[in-house]
Structure formats: C-alpha cells, structure tokens
Amino acid sequence: MLPPLARLPNLERLVAQRGYFVIHAPRQTGKTTAMLALAQQLTASGQYTAIMVSVEVAAAFPQDLAGAERVIRQSWRNMAMNRLPDNLQPPPWPEAAPGQGIQSALQQWARSSPQPLVVLIDEIDVLQDFNLSQGQPWLVNALAKAVVETVVPDPLQPITASHMEAAKEMLIQQRDTHVDSLMSILQEPRVRAVIEPMLAGQELNGVPNDDRQFLVDLGLVARSEAGGLVPANPIYREVLPRVLADGAQDSLPQIAPSWLTADGTLDGVKLLEAFLVFWRQHGQPLLKS
C-alpha cells in the first residue's frame, strides 16, 4: 500500500501557492490519515503551522450557528493543544458575532503564528446547512485570480457581482486547463449517458447507479434536495450545455437577418414578412396538423 502522502501528489505545491483545495474520495479510503500526515510533515519542516481539525462536532447544532461556531472553536483549540508545540498554539479566540466566529478565529491565529498557517478541515460537509462548503476548489482559486489580476487589478476598487460575472465568462471563453479537462471528461460515453438526459429533463432509469455515483464523486453533479441530479455549481450549469452543444453550434449556418437595418435596429415590416415566410413553410408541422 502506498504511504498516505504518495497518494496525494502536488499538495505541498498547492500549499506553497496558498491555494484552496479539497480532497474528495469515498469514505474509509484514508483521507483523514493523509491529512494528518501532511499536517505533521508541514509543521516538522519548520516552514508552516499546520494542523488538521474537524467540524464534525457542529452536526449537533444544525440550526444554531452560534452554538456550532462555539463548539468548533473549542474543538480546534483542543486539537491544537494535542498536536502542536507550545510556540504554535492559537491565541485566545476573539469575541465575534454569529457567523463571524470561525473567520475571526482563523484571522487572529494567522496573525499571531510565526509561520504561515495551514488548516486542513475534516468532515467539512457537516457545514452544508450554513452554506460554507459550496464552491468547487479550482473555480474558487481561478475566479479569484481572474478578478483581482485582470478584471479589477486596482486593489482599491471594490469587487462587485458584475466583476465576478466577467471573471466567470473569461474562464469559460479562455478554456483554461480545468475547463479543457472538463470537456475531455464529457466525451466519455458513461459521462454523456448521465449528463445529456439530466440536462434534457429525461429519465435516467437505464443508467447504472455506479455511473451516476461516478459523476457525483467527480464533483460534476450533485444531488439536489429534491433528490435529482443537478450540475454541481452555477459555472458547470453553464459550461455543461455549452460543451455538449459545441459541435452543433459550429455546424449552424451563418444567418444574415433581413429584418435588421444597417445600424442594427429592427425593421418591423421585414420581420413580419420573414415570419410569414417561415410560418407558411413550418406552421403545419409545428401545429402537428
């Protein structure tokens, strides 16, 4: 059997880049063991304050955000006492309003730590009800990089929702490495067999459960609260149909609208004439008469 870190290549590089990442795999496959080993190795290097913590204790507080934050912060302190030397222990947690407790604690710890702080969080899916675990890791990093380096390079300019939308379109149009990999995956027959009927609203009765679960494990789709499969995030919701329709779009003929004037405005008379021509040709099939 491979040692824990050998099964997770390039993680140290991601840490050095201060990246955000998710270790995604079925249960009982060694994720926790690997994260513990990584944290120990990073701390032993003398370059980081690294610790693996858990938020599993928050499961007892599904509707109490303040209570969940309180037990999480206490659990993290206990873990730090057992796993880190005295000089790397966290400072006293600051007072914070509900919803800000985790952020304020990590900010305080990062400021006081003599080395960069690396926090590996186990059982993060417990926080789904608080909307804190949504977001595909590559997309989070790529969107942040695009918006601060290209869309809004001025650090004094506030970033708005429209800027994030522009960054999203940039990622899709440029087809970065992640999008290219996604396009390659979508060409696999077992993947298309799930994605195409899902997007079309058709039944998946003939698709093996293993194939459906394969896409969930890949992070391409997720199970909605209603029980059906949906794209895993809003960007995938746009990318998946675009990729699957890519060939058809390239095959479409170029249309020169006769109902537009030279300056691009609408000519109502010509539009009506064009519609009548279309209706005479296709009206009966459309009405099935």
trRosetta pair geometry for C-beta under 8 A, 3 or more apart (Angstrom, degrees):
i j d omega theta_ij theta_ji phi_ij phi_ji
2 6 4.3 -126 178 88 109 121
2 7 5.0 131 98 -56 130 90
3 6 4.8 89 59 3 78 110
3 7 7.7 -155 89 -9 42 87
3 37 7.6 177 162 -171 95 164
4 7 6.3 -70 -166 31 32 106
4 8 7.2 -7 154 9 67 111
4 30 6.1 -156 -117 169 87 117
4 33 5.1 -140 -101 124 133 93
4 34 3.9 -174 -177 -101 104 64
4 36 7.8 -37 161 61 172 80
4 37 4.2 133 76 22 140 152
4 38 7.5 -118 124 -35 116 78
5 8 5.9 -75 -150 52 42 94
5 11 7.4 -117 -149 40 83 127
5 34 6.6 144 -75 -151 44 84
5 37 5.5 -127 -45 119 93 125
5 38 6.1 135 -100 -78 99 78
5 41 6.7 31 -76 -15 149 159
6 9 7.4 8 -168 -65 39 81
7 30 6.9 57 64 98 157 137
7 34 6.3 -94 69 -100 108 136
8 11 4.9 16 139 -29 107 130
8 23 6.7 -29 -118 -115 129 120
8 34 5.2 112 -16 180 136 137
8 38 7.1 -54 83 -66 144 129
10 13 4.8 -47 -162 36 69 119
10 14 6.3 73 141 -23 81 96
11 14 5.5 -53 -152 35 39 112
11 15 6.4 41 150 -21 68 102
11 21 7.1 -145 -128 75 80 157
11 38 6.0 -54 116 -127 145 140
12 15 5.5 -49 -148 35 36 114
12 16 6.4 39 152 -21 65 103
12 38 7.8 -156 -68 -148 77 100
12 42 7.5 -179 -116 -87 88 96
13 16 5.6 -52 -149 35 33 113
13 17 6.5 25 152 -13 64 107
14 17 5.7 -60 -148 42 32 107
14 19 4.2 -83 -168 57 83 125
14 21 5.1 17 164 -29 155 140
15 18 7.5 30 179 -78 35 32
15 19 7.3 -83 -66 41 21 81
15 42 6.6 -104 168 -110 166 137
15 48 7.1 -29 164 -83 130 158
15 50 7.9 -5 -148 -101 145 128
15 118 5.7 7 -146 -117 116 138
18 116 7.5 -106 -94 -165 99 144
19 137 7.8 75 159 169 98 109
19 141 5.5 4 -145 -104 92 144
20 137 5.3 -150 113 -148 85 93
20 140 5.5 -46 73 94 137 132
20 141 5.8 -172 40 -61 90 97
21 137 4.9 89 -125 173 36 157
22 124 7.9 -107 -126 50 101 148
22 136 8.0 -100 16 -155 135 48
22 137 4.7 -167 -2 -34 93 131
23 31 5.1 153 120 -144 125 105
23 34 6.9 -179 -153 85 160 129
23 35 6.8 -145 20 -64 154 105
24 217 7.0 153 146 -173 107 63
24 219 6.1 26 143 -53 175 116
25 29 4.6 -103 136 72 125 144
25 30 7.9 -19 92 55 149 71
25 31 5.6 176 50 -64 111 112
25 217 7.6 40 -130 -162 34 107
26 29 5.4 96 71 -27 76 127
26 217 6.9 -29 -56 -118 82 126
30 33 4.7 -57 -158 47 74 118
30 34 5.5 77 141 -28 89 100
31 34 5.9 -60 -151 36 27 109
31 35 6.4 23 155 -17 65 107
31 122 7.6 141 119 -126 105 94
32 35 5.8 -55 -146 37 32 109
32 36 6.4 34 155 -20 65 104
32 52 7.4 124 -158 165 69 147
32 122 5.6 46 -109 -123 93 138
33 36 5.8 -55 -150 35 29 112
33 37 6.4 27 154 -17 64 107
34 37 5.7 -56 -149 38 32 111
34 38 6.3 32 153 -20 66 106
35 38 5.6 -52 -144 36 33 112
35 39 6.3 33 157 -19 65 105
35 52 4.5 114 133 -111 106 134
35 120 4.4 179 -166 148 113 144
35 122 6.4 179 70 -72 159 100
36 39 5.9 -56 -149 36 29 109
36 40 6.4 27 155 -16 64 108
36 52 5.2 -87 -86 22 56 152
37 40 5.8 -57 -148 38 30 111
37 41 6.2 29 155 -19 65 109
38 41 5.8 -58 -147 37 30 110
38 42 6.2 27 158 -18 66 108
38 50 7.2 -106 127 161 74 142
38 52 7.7 99 64 -60 89 114
38 120 6.7 107 82 -60 119 158
39 42 5.9 -56 -145 37 29 109
39 43 6.3 23 159 -14 64 109
39 50 4.3 -165 -147 134 66 101
39 51 5.4 79 -163 -120 135 16
39 52 4.5 -131 -21 -27 151 87
39 83 7.4 12 127 162 131 136
39 118 7.1 -169 -118 102 76 110
39 120 5.6 -120 -64 20 112 129
40 43 6.0 -59 -146 40 27 106
40 44 6.0 27 157 -20 65 112
40 50 7.7 -109 -27 92 16 114
40 83 7.9 -101 -84 -169 82 104
41 44 5.8 -57 -144 38 27 111
41 45 6.6 37 154 -31 61 101
41 50 7.9 -29 66 75 55 151
42 45 5.8 -48 -156 19 32 116
42 47 7.1 -87 -171 68 71 90
42 48 4.3 -30 161 61 105 134
42 50 3.6 61 86 -9 124 158
42 118 5.7 -41 134 52 159 151
43 48 6.2 -87 -82 87 46 81
43 49 6.6 41 -110 -138 91 33
43 50 4.7 -132 -48 46 83 89
43 51 7.4 59 -60 -62 131 63
43 84 6.8 -131 -138 -116 150 81
43 88 7.2 85 -143 180 114 178
45 48 6.6 39 62 19 109 88
46 115 7.4 -179 163 -77 44 152
47 115 6.0 147 157 -157 29 135
47 116 7.5 -5 148 35 74 100
48 115 5.2 -163 -121 134 18 126
48 116 5.4 -44 -119 74 78 84
48 117 7.4 124 -170 -116 82 15
48 118 4.9 9 179 -1 134 119
49 84 6.9 38 -160 -137 91 135
49 88 4.6 175 -126 -155 110 115
49 113 4.5 -114 14 -156 150 130
49 114 7.4 113 -47 51 118 66
49 115 5.0 149 -23 68 80 96
49 116 7.1 -165 26 91 78 35
49 117 5.0 -28 72 -107 106 64
49 118 6.9 166 82 24 50 71
50 117 7.8 152 -82 -166 44 43
50 118 4.0 -10 -107 68 86 114
50 119 7.9 -162 -146 -69 53 29
50 120 7.2 36 -175 -10 91 104
51 76 8.0 102 117 -161 137 86
51 79 6.5 124 174 126 123 111
51 80 6.0 -22 -125 -97 165 75
51 83 5.7 123 -131 96 99 131
51 84 6.0 -50 -80 -54 121 118
51 118 7.5 148 21 87 52 69
51 119 6.3 -11 66 -116 82 62
51 120 7.1 -155 101 31 39 82
52 79 7.6 -110 89 174 56 139
52 83 7.7 -108 43 174 73 171
52 120 4.3 -34 -105 77 74 110
52 121 7.8 -178 -157 -75 60 18
52 122 6.1 50 175 -29 100 110
53 75 7.0 120 -169 117 101 96
53 76 4.7 10 -140 -114 145 86
53 79 5.2 160 -111 67 80 159
53 80 7.9 -12 -84 -49 112 81
53 119 6.3 -24 18 -163 114 95
53 120 7.2 145 22 76 62 55
53 121 5.9 -22 73 -110 85 62
53 122 6.9 -159 98 19 34 86
54 57 7.2 104 108 -8 97 83
54 75 6.7 -79 70 145 81 136
54 79 7.5 145 16 -67 81 150
54 121 7.1 126 -110 -166 27 59
54 122 4.2 -36 -100 69 83 102
54 123 5.1 43 -159 29 94 115
55 58 4.9 -14 169 8 86 122
55 68 8.0 39 -173 176 100 101
55 72 5.3 2 -127 -120 81 117
55 75 7.8 149 -109 74 36 144
55 121 6.1 18 -16 -173 107 108
55 122 7.5 178 15 78 67 55
55 123 5.7 -151 57 91 69 94
55 124 6.2 67 33 -108 126 46
55 126 5.2 -164 107 61 97 125
55 127 5.8 -9 127 -42 152 108
56 59 5.9 -21 -178 -9 55 114
56 122 7.1 -25 -32 108 103 94
56 123 4.1 21 -67 98 87 168
56 126 5.8 169 -111 -48 40 154
57 60 6.7 -39 176 17 56 108
57 71 4.6 -134 131 139 123 118
57 72 6.3 178 67 -81 107 54
57 75 4.9 178 7 -55 146 148
58 61 5.6 -72 -163 49 60 99
58 68 3.9 55 -143 -155 100 100
58 69 7.9 44 -108 -54 117 32
58 71 6.4 168 -81 75 58 111
58 72 5.4 6 -59 -61 109 107
58 126 5.3 127 71 132 101 126
58 127 6.4 26 93 -79 151 78
59 62 7.1 8 -169 -65 44 85
59 126 4.9 -89 -67 -145 86 119
60 71 7.3 6 57 46 112 171
61 64 4.1 -82 -168 63 100 100
61 65 7.7 166 139 -67 115 14
61 67 4.1 -161 -133 99 144 110
61 68 4.0 -160 86 -65 128 79
61 71 6.8 158 -9 20 135 129
62 129 5.6 56 -164 37 81 170
63 129 7.8 -76 -78 148 50 145
64 67 3.6 14 128 28 124 120
64 68 6.0 149 93 -22 72 84
65 68 5.7 -55 -147 35 30 112
65 69 6.4 28 156 -17 65 105
65 98 5.0 96 97 -179 111 109
65 99 5.8 12 150 -66 144 70
65 130 6.2 120 -113 -114 100 118
66 69 5.8 -54 -148 37 31 109
66 70 6.3 35 153 -24 64 106
66 98 4.0 -65 -70 -103 94 109
66 101 7.3 117 -135 -28 56 139
67 70 5.6 -53 -148 32 32 115
67 71 6.6 20 161 -9 67 104
68 71 6.4 -61 -149 40 29 99
68 72 6.1 29 155 -20 65 111
68 127 7.9 131 163 -109 142 84
68 130 7.2 -146 87 -55 159 143
69 72 5.6 -57 -144 38 30 113
69 73 6.2 29 160 -19 67 107
69 96 7.8 -103 152 82 148 117
69 98 6.9 178 15 -137 141 62
69 99 7.8 -115 -49 -49 146 17
69 101 3.4 100 170 62 138 144
69 102 5.8 -120 -131 -38 98 82
70 73 6.2 -58 -150 35 25 106
70 74 6.6 19 155 -12 62 109
70 101 7.1 -73 -60 -165 50 165
71 74 5.7 -55 -145 41 35 110
71 75 6.0 40 154 -23 67 106
72 75 5.7 -56 -147 37 29 112
72 76 6.3 29 155 -20 64 106
72 101 7.7 122 64 111 112 121
72 102 6.4 -18 104 -88 140 104
73 76 5.7 -52 -147 35 31 112
73 77 6.6 33 153 -20 63 103
73 93 5.2 44 -177 -96 135 165
73 101 6.1 -95 -43 159 131 113
73 102 7.2 -147 -68 -92 92 59
73 105 5.4 -158 -119 -85 110 159
74 77 5.7 -52 -150 34 34 111
74 78 6.5 35 152 -19 65 104
75 78 5.7 -55 -151 35 33 112
75 79 6.4 32 152 -18 66 106
76 79 5.6 -53 -147 37 33 112
76 80 6.3 35 154 -21 66 105
76 90 7.3 34 128 -4 105 156
76 105 7.3 107 72 146 150 144
77 80 5.7 -53 -148 35 32 112
77 81 6.5 36 153 -23 64 103
77 90 6.2 -104 -107 54 76 124
77 93 7.4 -93 -61 -33 124 114
78 81 5.7 -52 -152 31 32 113
78 82 6.7 19 154 -10 64 109
79 82 5.9 -66 -153 42 33 105
79 83 5.8 -9 165 9 71 121
80 83 6.4 -77 -129 52 25 88
80 84 5.0 -26 -166 24 71 123
80 88 7.7 -139 -167 114 102 84
80 89 5.7 116 143 -135 119 66
80 90 5.4 3 156 -3 179 99
81 84 7.6 -32 -71 46 11 83
81 89 6.9 41 -88 -122 59 114
84 88 4.3 -111 175 90 120 112
84 89 6.0 160 97 -78 119 56
85 88 5.4 75 60 18 75 102
85 89 7.8 -108 103 -36 41 80
86 89 5.9 -29 -159 -15 39 116
87 114 6.8 -11 152 3 106 134
88 113 6.7 35 -146 -136 74 90
88 114 7.3 -91 -95 30 73 97
88 115 7.7 -24 -114 33 109 102
90 93 7.4 24 136 -65 125 76
90 105 7.4 19 -176 -179 143 92
90 108 7.5 75 -173 103 96 98
90 109 4.4 -40 -128 -108 99 111
90 112 7.4 105 -154 70 48 129
91 108 5.5 -108 61 150 116 109
91 109 6.6 -166 22 -93 82 55
91 112 4.6 110 -30 -2 122 170
93 96 7.9 -75 159 -1 97 110
93 101 7.6 29 172 -167 129 85
93 104 7.4 92 -174 106 82 97
93 105 4.8 -19 -132 -108 103 100
93 108 6.9 150 -132 57 45 149
94 104 5.0 -101 66 155 112 120
94 105 7.2 -161 32 -81 76 52
94 108 5.4 163 -13 -60 108 146
96 100 4.2 -136 175 99 115 97
96 101 4.6 166 76 -90 127 52
96 103 7.6 166 -159 63 155 82
96 104 4.1 -175 -81 21 140 151
96 105 7.5 -98 -5 -35 146 77
97 100 5.0 54 59 24 76 121
97 101 8.0 -133 77 -48 32 73
98 101 7.1 -15 -125 -23 35 107
100 103 5.4 -66 -160 51 59 112
100 104 5.3 54 147 -24 89 110
101 104 6.2 -60 -142 38 23 105
101 105 6.3 22 160 -19 62 110
102 105 5.8 -59 -149 36 28 111
102 106 6.4 21 158 -13 65 108
102 132 7.9 55 53 -147 155 153
103 106 6.1 -62 -149 39 28 105
103 107 6.2 27 156 -20 65 109
104 107 5.6 -53 -144 37 32 113
104 108 6.3 31 157 -19 65 106
105 108 6.0 -57 -150 36 28 109
105 109 6.3 24 155 -16 64 110
106 109 5.6 -55 -143 40 32 111
106 110 6.1 34 157 -22 67 107
106 117 7.3 176 -166 113 80 147
106 119 6.6 -76 -124 -14 116 156
107 110 5.8 -56 -146 36 27 110
107 111 6.5 27 156 -19 63 107
108 111 5.9 -57 -151 35 30 110
108 112 6.4 11 159 -6 65 113
109 112 6.2 -68 -145 45 29 100
109 113 6.0 38 158 -38 67 108
109 117 5.8 102 122 -113 99 159
110 113 5.9 -47 -140 19 27 116
110 116 7.8 2 -147 -153 89 51
110 117 4.5 -112 -102 20 72 134
113 116 7.2 55 106 -168 129 5
113 117 4.7 139 14 -63 164 98
121 124 5.0 78 115 -77 111 105
123 126 5.1 29 149 -17 96 115
124 127 6.1 -47 -179 25 60 110
124 133 5.0 143 146 -112 100 128
125 128 5.7 4 -174 -38 63 109
125 133 6.1 -165 -104 120 41 169
127 130 4.9 -55 -173 43 82 111
127 132 4.4 -48 147 58 130 113
127 133 5.0 127 78 -27 100 110
128 131 7.6 38 -178 -73 41 32
128 132 8.0 -118 -90 44 20 69
128 133 5.6 -61 -83 48 60 119
128 134 7.7 88 -136 -53 71 83
131 134 5.9 -31 -160 4 66 119
134 233 7.2 140 178 -108 92 100
135 139 6.7 -141 -173 79 73 105
135 140 4.8 63 162 -68 120 115
135 233 6.9 83 -115 -115 32 141
136 139 4.3 65 73 16 99 114
136 140 6.8 -172 83 -17 47 84
136 219 6.1 116 -119 162 107 129
136 232 6.5 81 -64 115 114 124
136 233 5.4 -116 -16 -6 104 150
136 235 7.6 -100 30 50 126 122
136 236 7.6 96 -25 -33 146 116
137 140 5.7 -52 -147 30 33 113
137 141 6.6 24 160 -10 66 105
138 141 6.0 -61 -153 41 33 106
138 142 5.8 25 155 -16 70 114
138 178 4.7 153 141 -100 147 150
139 142 5.7 -56 -134 43 30 108
139 143 5.8 31 165 -20 67 109
139 171 7.6 93 -133 165 78 169
139 178 7.4 -156 -66 123 67 160
139 233 6.7 -169 51 93 165 158
139 235 5.7 -179 -136 33 144 154
140 143 6.3 -58 -144 37 21 107
140 144 6.4 18 158 -15 59 111
141 144 5.9 -62 -150 39 27 110
141 145 6.2 25 156 -18 65 110
142 145 5.7 -55 -146 38 30 111
142 146 6.2 27 157 -18 65 108
142 171 5.7 88 138 -112 125 132
142 176 6.4 179 -143 69 139 162
142 178 6.7 -111 -44 19 154 141
143 146 5.8 -57 -144 38 29 108
143 147 6.1 20 162 -16 66 111
143 164 6.6 31 -178 -149 120 85
143 167 5.1 98 -152 127 71 131
143 168 6.6 5 -114 -75 109 68
143 171 6.8 -55 -82 -36 68 143
144 147 6.2 -60 -142 38 25 104
144 148 6.3 1 169 0 64 113
145 148 6.7 -71 -142 45 21 93
145 149 5.6 -8 173 5 63 124
146 149 6.6 -70 -128 49 18 94
146 150 5.4 -39 -167 37 60 118
146 151 6.2 51 140 -12 77 107
146 167 4.0 135 101 -150 118 99
146 170 5.3 167 -169 83 138 135
146 171 6.1 -108 -42 -56 161 93
147 150 7.4 -54 -95 55 11 76
147 151 4.7 -39 -135 48 51 125
147 152 5.8 4 168 26 74 99
147 159 5.9 64 158 -140 128 132
147 163 5.5 89 -147 145 108 104
147 164 6.1 -15 -91 -95 142 56
147 166 7.7 115 -108 75 82 91
147 167 4.2 -50 -66 -66 85 147
148 151 7.7 -2 -32 52 18 84
148 152 6.3 -37 -110 76 39 84
148 153 7.1 87 164 -109 46 41
148 155 7.7 36 -157 -97 100 72
148 159 7.6 -51 -78 -78 75 137
149 153 6.3 25 -167 -100 25 87
150 153 6.8 31 -91 -56 8 96
150 167 7.5 133 68 -109 106 84
150 170 6.7 150 96 -159 145 167
151 163 5.0 132 140 -164 132 89
151 166 5.0 136 -124 96 129 121
151 167 5.1 -84 -22 -66 147 88
151 170 7.2 -137 -60 -16 107 148
152 157 5.2 -138 -165 89 108 120
152 159 5.3 -162 43 -96 162 85
152 163 5.2 2 -33 -148 122 144
154 157 4.1 70 86 -5 111 113
159 163 4.9 -112 -158 73 74 148
159 164 7.0 81 163 -48 105 86
160 163 5.1 109 54 2 66 99
160 164 7.5 -127 104 0 42 86
161 164 5.6 -54 -153 36 38 111
161 165 6.4 42 148 -22 67 103
162 165 5.4 -49 -148 34 36 116
162 166 6.5 40 151 -20 65 101
163 166 5.6 -52 -152 34 34 112
163 167 6.5 35 149 -19 65 103
164 167 5.5 -50 -148 35 36 113
164 168 6.4 42 151 -23 65 102
165 168 5.6 -49 -150 32 33 115
165 169 6.6 31 152 -16 64 103
166 169 5.8 -53 -149 37 33 109
166 170 6.4 39 150 -24 64 105
167 170 5.4 -52 -150 32 33 117
167 171 6.6 35 153 -20 65 101
168 171 5.9 -54 -154 32 32 109
168 172 6.5 25 152 -14 65 107
168 235 5.9 -143 -149 -103 109 103
168 238 7.8 82 158 44 119 151
169 172 5.7 -57 -147 39 34 109
169 173 5.9 27 159 -15 70 111
170 173 6.1 -60 -140 42 26 104
170 174 5.9 15 165 -11 65 115
171 174 6.2 -61 -137 43 22 103
171 176 5.8 -51 -152 6 75 118
171 179 6.6 153 157 -42 83 131
171 235 7.3 -14 87 -150 134 136
172 175 7.4 14 172 -68 32 58
172 179 6.6 154 -123 -115 42 151
172 235 7.3 -159 -66 -161 106 95
172 238 6.7 -52 -99 113 150 121
172 239 6.0 -148 -120 -91 104 92
172 242 7.1 57 -172 64 122 166
174 179 7.8 125 84 34 66 144
175 179 4.7 -125 -144 95 53 127
175 180 5.5 84 163 -61 95 82
175 183 7.4 0 -150 -19 113 139
176 179 5.4 91 52 15 62 102
176 180 7.0 -119 108 -5 29 94
177 180 5.7 -58 -147 38 29 112
177 181 6.3 29 156 -19 65 106
178 181 5.7 -53 -149 35 31 111
178 182 6.4 35 150 -22 63 104
179 182 5.4 -50 -149 34 35 116
179 183 6.5 39 151 -22 65 101
179 239 6.5 -132 -133 -141 98 138
180 183 5.6 -50 -151 32 33 113
180 184 6.6 34 151 -19 64 102
181 184 5.6 -52 -152 34 35 112
181 185 6.5 35 151 -20 66 104
182 185 5.7 -53 -150 34 33 111
182 186 6.4 33 153 -22 65 107
182 220 7.7 142 -140 -110 96 102
182 236 7.8 -144 -149 -116 146 89
182 239 6.4 19 122 141 150 139
182 243 6.9 -130 120 -66 98 163
183 186 5.8 -56 -149 33 31 112
183 187 7.2 36 152 -26 61 100
183 243 5.1 -154 -110 -141 80 128
183 246 7.8 29 -138 -21 117 157
184 187 6.0 -53 -163 21 36 113
185 188 6.0 -39 -172 5 47 114
185 191 5.7 146 153 -97 78 172
185 218 7.1 149 -169 -173 151 152
185 220 7.3 -151 121 -77 140 137
186 191 5.7 -128 -124 119 36 131
186 192 6.4 86 178 -74 64 81
186 195 6.5 -41 -137 33 93 166
186 240 7.1 172 -107 -136 138 71
186 243 5.3 88 63 123 165 135
186 244 6.4 -115 169 -72 134 80
187 191 7.6 40 54 60 25 124
187 192 7.2 4 -150 -44 18 119
188 191 4.3 75 71 9 97 110
188 192 6.8 -179 83 -8 47 86
189 192 5.8 -59 -141 41 31 107
189 193 6.1 39 158 -29 66 107
190 193 5.7 -47 -146 28 30 119
190 194 7.3 21 156 -11 57 103
190 211 4.8 -133 -174 -133 102 117
190 214 6.9 10 135 71 125 153
191 194 6.3 -66 -163 37 34 101
191 195 6.0 17 154 -10 73 117
191 214 7.9 -105 -87 106 74 117
191 215 6.4 127 -130 -89 76 108
191 220 7.4 46 -150 47 109 176
192 195 5.7 -61 -129 46 34 103
192 196 5.4 28 178 -20 74 113
192 244 7.4 138 -128 -119 94 110
193 196 7.1 -34 -116 32 14 104
193 197 7.5 -1 174 5 45 109
193 207 5.5 156 137 -110 105 109
193 211 6.5 -16 81 157 120 151
194 197 7.2 -80 -161 46 23 93
194 198 6.0 21 157 -22 64 122
194 204 6.5 35 -131 -131 68 129
194 207 5.5 116 -88 -161 76 157
194 211 5.9 -170 -51 136 120 103
194 212 5.7 156 -120 -100 132 63
194 215 5.3 -143 95 -21 156 151
194 221 7.3 -120 138 -3 124 152
194 229 7.2 -49 175 112 106 166
195 198 5.7 -66 -147 38 26 115
195 199 6.2 19 163 -15 67 109
195 215 7.3 175 -59 -127 85 151
195 220 7.4 -64 -84 148 113 133
195 221 7.6 -161 -96 -54 77 125
195 240 5.9 -141 -165 -167 123 122
195 244 6.7 -165 123 -71 122 139
196 199 6.2 -60 -148 37 26 104
196 200 6.3 12 158 -8 63 115
196 244 6.4 164 -93 -153 84 147
197 200 5.5 -65 -140 48 35 107
197 201 7.9 -97 173 61 60 20
197 202 3.8 -86 -157 71 92 108
197 203 6.9 -50 170 68 133 28
197 204 5.7 155 96 -81 132 74
197 207 7.5 -159 45 -33 137 132
198 201 7.9 38 174 -64 26 26
198 202 7.8 -73 -49 51 20 71
198 204 6.8 17 -70 -64 80 123
198 221 6.9 -50 174 -115 170 147
198 228 7.9 151 -143 168 93 103
198 229 5.2 -63 -129 90 133 113
198 230 7.7 -176 173 -97 118 30
199 240 6.5 -165 -75 122 135 120
199 241 5.8 158 -159 -82 147 91
199 244 7.2 173 35 41 160 158
203 206 8.0 87 113 3 93 78
204 207 4.4 -45 -177 29 90 122
204 212 6.5 92 152 -85 146 126
204 229 7.3 38 -19 18 158 129
207 211 5.4 -108 176 76 94 127
207 212 5.9 102 122 -52 117 98
208 211 4.7 95 66 2 86 101
208 212 7.3 -156 99 -3 48 84
209 212 5.5 -55 -150 38 40 111
209 213 6.1 35 154 -17 71 107
210 213 5.8 -56 -144 41 29 108
210 214 6.2 44 151 -33 63 102
211 214 5.4 -43 -148 23 32 121
211 215 7.2 30 155 -15 60 98
212 215 6.2 -56 -161 32 34 106
212 216 6.8 33 145 -16 65 106
212 229 6.6 -127 -158 -65 105 145
213 216 5.3 -52 -150 37 42 115
213 217 6.1 42 152 -20 71 104
214 217 5.8 -56 -148 38 28 110
214 218 6.4 30 151 -21 63 106
215 218 5.5 -50 -146 35 35 114
215 220 4.7 -70 -169 60 87 117
215 221 4.8 29 134 24 114 109
215 229 7.4 49 93 -157 129 140
216 219 7.8 44 172 -67 32 26
216 220 7.8 -86 -74 51 21 73
216 221 5.9 -61 -83 79 59 83
216 222 6.6 99 -133 -109 84 38
216 223 6.7 7 -115 -31 130 90
216 229 7.5 -110 -71 -122 96 107
219 232 5.5 52 171 -113 61 173
220 231 7.4 -67 161 -138 63 63
220 232 5.9 179 144 -15 16 120
220 236 6.6 167 -160 -155 57 145
220 240 7.7 105 -175 -89 100 123
221 229 4.7 21 162 -175 137 104
221 230 6.4 151 -159 74 87 28
221 231 6.1 -70 -110 -108 68 27
221 232 5.6 -144 -115 -49 12 82
221 236 7.9 -155 -81 136 51 146
222 229 7.4 149 75 -149 27 62
222 230 6.1 -31 64 65 76 81
222 231 7.7 10 20 120 84 23
222 232 4.6 104 -24 -115 100 68
223 227 6.5 -21 -176 -154 103 30
223 228 7.2 165 -150 88 64 22
223 229 6.3 -45 -98 -94 57 56
223 230 7.8 105 -140 19 13 81
224 227 6.7 -32 73 30 78 23
224 228 5.3 0 35 61 114 72
224 229 7.4 175 -5 -111 88 6
224 230 4.8 66 -53 -5 109 125
230 237 7.7 -6 168 -94 90 103
231 234 7.8 103 105 -100 121 16
231 236 4.1 -175 -177 107 112 102
231 237 4.1 174 67 -78 148 64
231 240 5.6 -148 -100 1 124 140
232 236 5.3 48 46 34 78 156
233 236 5.1 92 54 13 72 102
233 237 7.1 -122 103 -13 38 90
234 237 5.1 -48 -149 26 37 121
234 238 7.0 28 156 -12 65 99
235 238 6.0 -59 -159 38 36 103
235 239 5.9 26 151 -16 72 113
236 239 5.4 -58 -130 44 36 107
236 240 5.6 41 171 -30 73 105
237 240 6.8 -39 -133 24 17 108
237 241 8.0 6 164 0 47 103
238 241 7.1 -72 -165 41 30 97
238 242 6.3 21 153 -15 67 119
239 242 5.6 -68 -150 42 33 112
239 243 5.9 28 161 -21 73 109
240 243 6.1 -57 -144 35 25 106
240 244 6.3 16 162 -11 63 112
241 244 5.9 -62 -142 44 31 106
241 245 5.8 12 165 -4 69 116
242 245 6.2 -71 -143 48 23 97
242 246 6.7 55 151 -67 61 83
243 246 5.6 -18 -158 -29 34 117
245 248 5.0 -63 -164 50 69 114
245 249 5.5 75 136 -32 90 101
246 249 5.9 -58 -150 33 26 110
246 250 6.6 21 156 -15 62 107
247 250 5.8 -58 -151 37 32 109
247 251 6.4 27 153 -18 66 110
248 251 5.6 -62 -150 38 33 111
248 252 7.0 51 151 -43 64 91
249 252 5.8 -35 -158 1 37 116
257 260 4.5 67 95 -1 115 108
257 274 7.9 -11 -160 -101 73 174
258 270 5.5 -130 127 170 87 123
258 274 5.8 158 62 -76 109 127
259 266 6.4 3 144 -154 97 71
259 267 5.2 -150 -169 59 57 87
259 268 7.9 58 -165 -92 107 12
259 270 4.3 -180 -110 104 64 98
259 271 3.7 81 -148 -76 144 71
259 273 7.9 174 -87 51 98 86
259 274 5.4 -95 -46 7 115 141
260 264 5.8 -16 -174 -140 118 36
260 265 7.0 144 -155 70 70 28
260 266 6.6 -46 -105 -101 63 43
260 267 6.7 -177 -101 5 10 94
261 264 6.9 -46 69 26 72 17
261 265 4.9 -5 36 58 117 81
261 266 7.7 -31 -2 32 91 5
261 267 5.4 120 -51 -50 86 105
266 271 6.3 3 -175 -42 98 139
267 270 4.2 30 105 27 118 113
267 271 6.3 161 86 -21 62 86
268 271 5.5 -56 -145 34 31 114
268 272 6.5 30 158 -19 65 103
269 272 6.0 -56 -154 34 30 109
269 273 6.5 28 150 -17 64 106
270 273 5.4 -51 -146 37 37 114
270 274 6.2 38 154 -20 67 104
271 274 5.8 -55 -148 36 30 110
271 275 6.4 31 153 -21 64 106
272 275 5.7 -54 -147 35 32 112
272 276 6.5 33 155 -20 65 104
273 276 5.9 -54 -151 33 31 111
273 277 6.7 32 152 -18 63 104
274 277 5.7 -53 -152 35 34 112
274 278 6.4 35 150 -18 66 106
275 278 5.5 -55 -149 38 34 113
275 279 6.1 32 154 -22 68 108
276 279 5.6 -52 -141 36 31 111
276 280 6.4 34 158 -21 64 103
277 280 6.1 -54 -150 32 28 110
277 281 6.7 16 155 -10 61 111
278 281 6.0 -71 -157 41 29 105
278 282 5.9 -29 170 27 71 113
279 282 6.7 -78 -125 58 24 75
279 283 4.3 44 -178 -61 70 115
280 283 6.5 2 -82 1 14 117
282 285 5.7 -62 -163 48 63 107
282 286 5.6 62 144 -28 87 109
283 286 5.8 -64 -149 37 29 110
283 287 6.3 9 162 -3 67 112
284 287 6.0 -67 -144 48 30 100
284 289 5.4 -106 -150 72 76 77
285 288 7.0 25 -172 -78 36 45
